[in-house]
Amino acid sequence: MKAAKKQKRVKPLLEPLQGSEDSFGNSKFARALGSVDFQTREKGVAALCRFLQRKNDIASADMLKLWKGLFFCFWHSDKAPVQMELAERLAAVMQKLSAEVAYLYFSCFITTMRREWFSLDRQRLDKFLMLTRKIVNHMLRHLASQTWQSGLVQKYMDFLKAGLLLPDGPPDAAGLAYHLSVAAFRAHITTWE
């Protein structure tokens, strides 16, 4: 009897969207980050890391679109080891970026988490809190690698104060603000003792 040949796994195709693909939100790149297919997401994350490392600046709107894709990339990650590895990879990107792009990466992450905070269910909350802790830890490492330049530190603190800790409107993501405060304090204590 002849053994049946294994069928080659077909990569899922990203259907073209109606309209233009000139913005990050409509690109195959951004949609790859939010794909339900693990391999497609992995390739998207690797491409994102290479892309951001080559940039000296990027528009805030484009970074927000990338973080929306990254949010869903992380949303679809299952099993604790995969989540921890992906969270570490997403956070470690900050240390390879220019100061301006790293700031934008961090601020757009916080903005995205604030926007999506109430869409997180109980099962996904822990993994996003872990991602927040890792991002905060790498943000502090990035500031340390920049020799704690006072202007850069002030820029991060001004954003955190106005964008999360003491927003102008009602504190819509107070849980995130509390968690970020504790995470920053613990990361600072354990990393810089």
C-alpha positions, 0 to 999 in steps of 0.5 A: 500500500502506498502511504498517503502524501501529507498535504502541504499546509496552505498559508491563509491569505489576507483578502484585499480590502476595498479601497486603498492600502496606503495607510498602515491600518489597511495594509497587509502588514497591519492585518498580519499582526491581528491574524488568527493564524500563529505563523502569520502573526509571527511573521508580522511581529518580526517584520514590525521589529525590523521596520521600527528599527529602521525608522527615526520617526513615524507619525503618531496615527500610524503607530496607533494603527500598528498598536491596534494590530499588536493588541489583537496579535497579543489578544490571539496568543494562547498558552502562557509560554507563548504569551510571555515570550511575545510580551517580552519580544514586544517590550524589548523592541523599545531598547532597539529604537531611537529615542523618539520612536521608543517614546511614541511606541510606549505612548501609543501602547498606553493610549491603545490599552486605555482605549481597549481597557473595557473590552478585556475580559477576565480571561485576557486581563492577566496577560495584558497586565503582564504585557504592561509590566514588561513594557514599563520595565523596558521603558525604564531600561530604555531611559537608563540606556539614554542616561536618564536624560532629564528632557526625555524623562520629563517627556515620559512623565508628562505623558503618563500624568496627562494621558493616564494618571491624571487625565482631563476627563473622567479616569476611564481606565483607573485600573490600568493607571493603578497597575502601571503605577505599581509596576513602575515602582516594582520595576524601579525597585527590583531593577535599580537596587 
